[in-house]
Amino acid sequence: MSMRPETLIAELTAFDCLALFKSRDLSPVEVIDDCLQRIQKVNPEINAFCFVAFEQAKAQARLSEARWMRGEPMGVLDGVPVTVKDVTLTRGMPTRWGSKATRGDGPWDADAPAAARLRENGAVILGKTTTPEYGWRGVTASPLYGITRNPWDPNLTPGGSSGGAAVAAALNLGFLHLGSDGGGSIRIPASFTGTFGFKPTFGYVPQWPPSAFTTLSHIGPITRTVADAGLMTRVLGQKDARDGYAGPEYPFGDVPLISTLKGLKVAYSRDFGYVNVSKDISTVTDAAAKKIESLGAEVVEAKLDFDAYRKAFNTLFQASVARLLRRLDYTQRGLLEPAFLQYAEEGLSITLAQYQEAQEARAELTAKMAAFHEEFDLLISPTMPIAPFPVELSEPPNRPNWTPFTGPFNLTQQPAASLPSGLDSNGLPVGLQLVGARYKDMTVLSAARLLESAFGRLVPPGIW
C-alpha cells in the first residue's frame, strides 16, 4: 500500500479511511502509526489519553492490513482507529475511572459491550481517554491523571466528563471516540471543543457493568463529523445480554445527507425559561435558528420551563454518586478527591421519599416531552450557556448551575446532540443542542448532518 502525507491522514474521517483501505491507497498500519506519533507529540500537553496501547494497536493494525490485502475486512470498522473513555472496561487495558481508589493491577480481562462491538468490527483501539473521578462532573481533571486541556486554548477546560474523548476528536487522534453521558458528559465537551457529540436514545447502546448513574447514563460517540458518529452508533447499538436495561437494537443505517429541512417543525428555546445565557452564545444560537428556518424548517420559539426539574435531576444524580461511595471501603474513601467525597457523603442523606419524588418528577417530564414531540420534530437550544473557562477551576465563578441545558434529556432518555454552530467573539466554539423524541435518533442525526454542511466544521488553531 502507498504512503500518504501525514497532513492528509490527520484530516481524514472514518469513512475516508475505509474507502482508502478498500482501494488499497492507504494501509491501517500507516494510519495507526500516524495517530500514535501525533498522540506522542501532543498528549504531554493536552492530556487527552491516560493510557496509550502502542504495541496492541500496532499489532491490530498489521492484522487489519493483512485482511484488507486479502479483500476480507472484519466488520464495518476494520482498521479504523478508535478510543475508549476510562469508564468502559476494555480487555488488556486499565480502566481506572480516573480514581486512585481503583486498583491498577487489573485483571483487565473483559470488554464492556461497547468495547466488544468495536473490537468485533475490526476497530483498532488506540487507548483510553481521560475523565474526572468516576465521571462525576463537567470538567476533566482527576486525582489520578491530572488536568486535561482544551486544544482551542490550553489555558481553558474542554469540559467533561468525556473531555479526553472530545479533545482527541478535535485533534483527530483517532476518528471515533467513545464517551458516556449521565447529565451532559458527551455534549458539554463537544460544545467546548467544537466537535460533534451524540447521546442516543437510552437502551440502544448496552452497558455493562451497570453505570453508577444507572438509567441516567447513555453511551455514545464524539467525532469530527455527524456521519462518523452515525457509523459508530450503528456499531455500538447491537444487543448484549449482559445489560438488563437494553432496549431494541439500533435500527438505523448510515446518516443520509438530506438537502432540506422542509416538513420539520422545530421548537427553539434560547434559555429554557430561566437560564442566563451569555450574549455571544445567544447571538450565535439565534443565527443558527435562522439558518434552520432558511433550510426549510418551521421554527417556533417555544416557552419552556425546565427549572422545576432541576431538583429531580440533582437528587437522582447525587444519589447515584452516594451509591457508588457505598461500594468503597474506608481506605478507598481516603483516596478520593475531597470535593467528590463531600458531594457523595451529602448524597447519603437523601431519603427514600425524596428519591421517589424525584422519580415521579422524572416520569412527569418524560410524559410532557413525549406530548411536546407530538407537535415538534426537534427542540434546539444552546448546548452551554457560557464559553470554556480557566482550566484550573472546577466550575465557573458565580455559576452554580452552569450545565442547565443537558440534564433534562438524561431524565427523559431522549436522543440529543451537540453540533458546532459557530465561534464566539473570542474565537471559541459554540455548540447547538438538537433534541428529538425517543427512538427518533435519525431525525436528530440527519438534521445535524445537513446543518454541519451549512455551518462548516470547526478545527482548533494550527498550534498542534
N, C-alpha and C positions, 0 to 999 in steps of 0.2 A: 504494500500500500504506500501511496505517496505522502510525503510530508507536506503540511500546510503551515503557513506562518503563525507564530504564536498569537499575534493580534487577532487573526481570524478565528482561531479556536476560542479565544476568550470572549468572542462576540456571538458564539453560536447559541441556538436554542436546542432543546431536546429533539424537536422534530428535524431541525437542520442536521443534527448529529446522526440520527437514524438514517436519513436519506443518504448521507455521505458514506456511512458504513455499508449500506446496501449497494451503492455504486462502486465501492472499494476505492474511493478517493480519500478516505481517511480511516485510520485504524483506532480502535478503542485504546490501544497502548499509547498512541500519540496524545489522545485526549486526556487520559488519566495522568500521564507524565506531565502534561502541561498544567493540569489542575493542581497536582501535588507541588510543582515548582512554584506556582503562584501562591499557594497556601503557605509554603515555607517562607516566602518573601514578605507577605503582609500580615500573617497571623500574629507574630510577636507584638505588633502594634494594636491591631483591632480586636484580637482575642475572640474570634468567631468560633473557633474549634477548641474543644477541651481534650479531644483525642483524635489523632490522625492515623489511619490504618495504612501506612505506607506500603508495607510488604503485602498485606492482604489484598489491597486494591490493585497493586501491580500484578499479582498472581491472577486475580479475577479478570483483569484486562487482557492478559495473554490468552486465557481460556476463551474469552469472548471473541478475540481476534481470530482464533482458530475456527470458531463456529461460523463467523461471517465468511471466512475464506472458503468454508465448505458449503456456504449457502444455507446454513441450518441454524439461524438465530434462535435463541431460547426466550420465548415470551416476547412482549412488546417493548421492552426497555433494554435489550441486550447491549451491554457496553456503555450505557448512559451513566454518568457519574451523579450520585445522589448523596445526601447527608441525612442523618437521623438525630433528632433532638435528644439531649441527655436525660430524658424521662421515659424513653421507649427501649425496652430490652432488645439487645442486638447481640447475636451469637458471636463470641470471640472478641467482643469489645466491652469495656467497662460502662456500666450505667450507674451513675452516682447521684443523679438528681441535684447536682451542684452542692452537695452537702457533705461535710466532714463526719456527719453522723452515720454515713453509709460505709460499708466495707469496700476496700479497694482490691480485694483478692478474689472476688467472684464467688462461685464459678459463674462464668458468663456462657452458659451452655444452651440458651433458648432464645428464639426470636419471638417477639411480640407479633401479633397478626400483621401489622403494617410492615415491619421489617421483613417478615417472611414473604409477603406478597411481592415486595420489591426484589428480593433475592430470587424468588421463583421465576420472575420475569426478566432475569438477566442483568438487572441493575448492578452497578459497581458501587458499593458503599465506601465513600471516602473517609468517613469518620463521624464523630459525634459533635453536635453543636451546643454551645453554652446556654445555660438557663439560670435564673435566680434559684435559690434554695427551694426545692420541691415545686418550682414554677409558681410561687405564691404571689408575685407582684409584677407590676407593669414596667419595670426596668430590668436590665440583665446585668446583675452583679451578684456574685455568690462568695461565701467564705472559702469555698474550695478552689474556685478557678478565677476569682477576681472580676474586674470590670471589663465589659465588652463595649466597644466604641462605635459610633456612627460613622460610616465612610464618607458621608457628606461633610462632616466636621468632627474629627476625633475628640473634640472637647465636649461633644454632646452625646446624650444617650440614644441608642437605637430603639428604645422601648423594650418591652418584654411581654410575656416571658420567653417567647420564641425569638429572642433578639439575635442569638448566634445564627439561627437559620436565616433570618431576614438579611443580616449583614453578608452572609455567604451568597445569598441570592443577588443582592445588589451588586456584588463584585464578580458574580458568575463563577464562584468557586464550586463547581458542580452546577448542574442545571435544574435539579429537582430537590426541594428541601422539605423535610417532614417537620411540621410543627404541631403543637397542641393548643387548645383554646378553651379555657374554663371561664373566661369573662372578658375576652378580647385579646388573648395572648398570641394569636396569629395576626389579627387585624391591626392592633396597636403598632407593633414593629414594622408591619408592611407599610403603614401610613408614614411612619417616621423615616423609613429608608427608601421610599419611592418604589416599592415592589408590589406585586400582586399577592394578596393573601386570601385564602378561601376557607371558610368553615362550612363544611357540608351539613345537610340535614342530619341530626343526631340519629345514629343507628346504621347509617350507610357504611361507615368505616368501623369495623370491630376493634375493641380494645381489650387487651389482657396483658398483665394483671389489671384489674379494675382501677381506674383513676381514683386518686384520693378525693377528687372533686366530683365523683360519681356521675350523675346524669347531667351535670353542667358541662362536662368536658367533651370536646369534639377533637378529632384528629384530622388534619388536612394539610394542604400544600402551601408553601411560599415559593414563588417563582418570579422570573422576569416577565413572563408572558401568560396571558389567560389560557392560550391553547395548551401550553405545557402544564398548567395547573389542572386543566381538564383531563389531560392524559394521565397524570399522576393519580387523580381522584378515581379514575376508571380502574386503575390497578389496585388501589387501596380498598375500593368498595366491593370486595369479594367476601363471601361469608366465611366465618371462622367459628366453629362450635364452642370455642372457649369463652366467647362473650355472650352471656345470657341476655344482655340488653340489645343485642344486634337486631336490626330491623331487616327489611328486604334488601336484597343485593342491589347495588348501584346499577340502575337500568340504562344509563346514557352512554352514548359513544363519544367521539371527538366533538369538540365545540365548533359549531359551524360559524363561518364568517358571514353574518347577515348584512344586508345593505340598508335596512331601515328599522326604526322602532315603531313604525306605524301599527296601530292596533293595541299598543300597550298603554295602559293608564298608570301613571307614576305619581305617587304622593311624595311631596318634598317637605321636610321639616328641617329647618336650619338650627333649631335649638331644643327640640323635644319638649317645649313648653316651659323649660326652666334653666337651661344651660347657658352660661356666659361664654360665648364663643368669640375668639379674637377677631378683630376686624379683617385682618389678612385672610384668614380662613373662610370667613363669611363671604368675602369678595370672590375668592376662587371657587367656592362651592356654588354661589349664585350663578357664576358664569357657566359652571358645569351643568346646572339645571337648565339654563337657556340652551346650551348645546344639545341636551337630550331632547328638548322641545323641537329644536331645529331639525333633528333627525327623525321626526315624525310622531313622537310620543305625545300623549296628552299629559301635561304636567299640572298638578293641582297642589297648591300649598295647603298642607294638612295641619290641623290643630290637634296636636298630640300632647299627652301629659304622662310621661313615664316616671315622674318624680315619686308617685305613690308606691312604686315597685322597687325603689332603691333598697328599702329596709328588708324586703323579702330576699333580694339577691344577697345582700350583705350577711344576713342570717345564715342562709344556706352555704355560702362560701366559707364563712368563718367556722361554721360547724364542721365543714369538711376538713379544714386545717386542724381543728381540735381533734377530730377523729384520727388524723394522721399522727398527732402528738401522742395519742394513747398507745400507739404501736411501739414507741421508743422507750427504752429503759432510762434510768437516771443518768448513766454515763453518756448515753447518746444525746439526751436533752442538754447536757452541759456543753456539747459541741455545736449546738445550733446558734445561728445568728441571733443576737439578743432581741432585735425587733420582731423576728419571726416567732421566737419563743413567747414573747409577750402577747403577740396577736393570737397565737394558738391557745395560750393559757386563758386569755379573756373569752375565747370561744367555748371553753369548758363549762362556762356558767350559763350557756344557752339551754333553756328548759325544753322539755318535750312539747309543751303547749306553744312556745314560741316557734319551734321548728314546724309544727303542724300548721300554725297560722301562716308561716312563710310558704309552705306547700300549697295552701289554699289560695294565697295571693298569686302564686305561680300559675295555678290552674286557671284562675280568673283572667290573667294576662294572656295566657295561651289561647283561651276562647275568644278574647277580644281581638287578638291578632288574626285568628282564623276568620272571624267575621270581617275584619278590615280587608283581608286579601280576597274576599268575595267581590269587592269593588275595585281594589287596586292590585295590579300585577307586581309592582315593585314599590318599595319605600326607599328613598335616598336621603342621606344626611351627611354631614361631615363624619369622618371616622374619629377624629380627635378634635377637641376644641382649642388646642394650643399647639405650638411648634415644639420640636425637641428642645429639652432643657439641659443644663450642665450635667455632665456625666457623673460627677461626684455626689449628686443629690439622688435620694430615693423617691422623691416626689417634688413637683414644682412648688415654689413658695406660695403660700396663701391659696392653695388649690386642693382642699381635702378630697374633693370628688372630681378628679381630673380625667377619668376614663368613663364618662357617663353614657356614651353612645353605643357601647358594645355589649355590656352585660345583659340588657333586656332580652337579647336573642339567644343567649345561653339558657335563660329561663324557658323560653318558648321553643327552643331546639330548631329554629329555622335556619335555612342556608343564608349566609351573609358573607360579603366580600369587601375588601378594601382595595380600591383601584387608584393609582396615582392620577390626579386630575390637574396638576399644575404645581407651580412654585410660589412661595410667599415672597414678600419684599426683600427677605434676606437670602433668597435663593435656596430655600429648604423645601422638601416635598410636602405636598398636601394630599391627603387621602380622601376619596369619596366612598362612603359606605353604600352598598346596594344590598337590600334585604328582600327575599322572596318568601312566598308561602312554603310551608313544609312540603318536601318532596318536589318542589319546583326549582331544583338546583340548576337545571339547564336554562331556565328563564334568566336567572342571575348571570350565569356564565356567558350566554350568547349576547346579552346586552352589554356585559363588560367587555367582550371581545370587540364589538363594534366601537364602543367608547374608547377603548385602548387605541384603535387606529385613528380616532378623531382627536384625542388628547395628545398622542405621541408618548413614547416610552421615556422614562427618566433614567439617566445614568449618572452616578456620582462624578464629581470633578476628576480630571485625569491626573490625580496625585498618586495613584497606585500603580 
